[in-house]
């Protein structure tokens, strides 16, 4: 059995008491208080003790083996010298200096398994969700349970893998399970009590606006919200992505665009009201969930300063939208091989290339089902002005099934293969969407590691061959590598 | 070395419990897990077995603890069936003349004993036990938390009924010293080289570092090079007098309340 490890290379300590909204809003410093480091999804640290000159001197400090873990998806939260890591239905608090366990919380009676993407912190509490949809709050110092409250019913096909985002005392969670049929949603729960504050479905109910883009299976339409999202404190808006429509590979039973799947939703933090949506892949038949991070920044596009949200999508394109209005600004090709669409028109809609639908005999389409990128964290470095995105050059066969769709029976309407492929880390210019440099990796297109970048001008990530690497953020030059003995499966922090 | 006066309650998570206490889950006999069979087995057990093995299977003067036994390798349900039928030669355990169905009902009850206390019928009044737990006479909450209320030095009891058999909970309350040797809840006094003294529970320790939660519930991440003296308690800081301090009814009700602490109550 492969053991999964958490590696620490450097850390800094800080003294602070209760974690407040303002502390998270400040972004990463000595602490790392939200999954992506900042509400804007930058995975950026202003730390600069490690820089492009001295990165070559790094040595491993310790290894913590999470018992029986297989491919952790959790990115640590760090506060006052303690790392908080999640695995399936469990949380580990680890002394960041020594790598020793402080406490562990596990709920082995949870009804479901599956991955977990991490914890959140607020006040003196650590939050995470169990796979059967309990929000769990724990005392951060002792691991004592404060509350566990169920927010959704597994009997309706919903599970939970997402990492909660906490803003202004609201814990935002989403639903997983979209590949087996369920109705996706995003919810806000009270950090104080775990009580529901609002719930916004990602697929409309019959008769509601948008339901005309579906057929009879709308109640099981999917649109899972299985990752997390970003937040603009100025606009008080959440940016959350949604997954594929169900059944994944059989679009004939759900004619139409299938709103609001494979989309980016802008939600009001206080009410959950959908201010706007943008659908990247209307009527998806390739399982191209939109789960990749919506990165928020203010930048100049075509000579005009704008509040934008950038999104590298699984469908092979890299988008820029106005994050106030949702207006489509631009899309550029993220990877070299895209066969399903000729491009994106000036309204943001893909121009189909034809002959790319899944068939009973199989159809060869690029990108593959894993997508041109995926949920792994990107990072934006204000020092270089570049966005670093892990991309995958891979194609695959897509098959359809004529079987009658059956919700919650692990039926996805077909299947897909992943064939060959190469991972390439790409540095993109947010202003133009163009590549500035790229770092091709050796391997089989299997890695899932995200990136983090620092004011020291270094990018940390994993490669496709079981190494942790440090790259020069200016030009992608390899500065350091360390063989961890297996593929890294989550995003680093510093 | 001597213990300082910090009262721990249950020396809960039992490191070897998984190997020691469990029976193999390889039996497919329909009586296992069947509430009616367990209820019938309960009556049989109370009438014929409890005199030696104790009412909760926790052991008595003549019969061993059936819930947490000293065997490394767990017994199968079939092996327990045979012991009930044939007895254990050379011991006080006699053969029985029970029919197959009755014997399986007994096995079903014994199997259920190893499951969480919250999943089995427990004698006593949980509401009365709540008052005992939170009252000054027992003083449990000064060291233990339930849903965040209470002390941080002893193990969290929010899920104690959902994770431990009743007999194990009883033993931890009445004979806490039996299970103290548990890294993670040692009572520790630390004198740092800078003169500071800290008292609390060592959540973890090695030759190089110590992770200590103090009496106020604050976590201290210490490096052993900064420690002048570390004193670990040799005995359980959990008071050992609960069998005398509480009346039989209070103890029974307290156990009923603890058995009721299950974080999965009402889960869908």
Interface residues (C-beta under 8 A of the other chain):
Chain A: X80 X81 X82 X95 X97 X98 X100 X101 X102 X103 X107 X109 X111 X132 X134 X139 X140 X141 X142 X143 X144 X145 X146 X147 X148 X150 X153 X154 X155
Chain B: X145 X147 X148 X152 X156 X158 X159 X162 X203 X204 X205 X206 X208 X209 X211 X213 X217 X218 X219 X221 X223 X263 X264 X267 X268
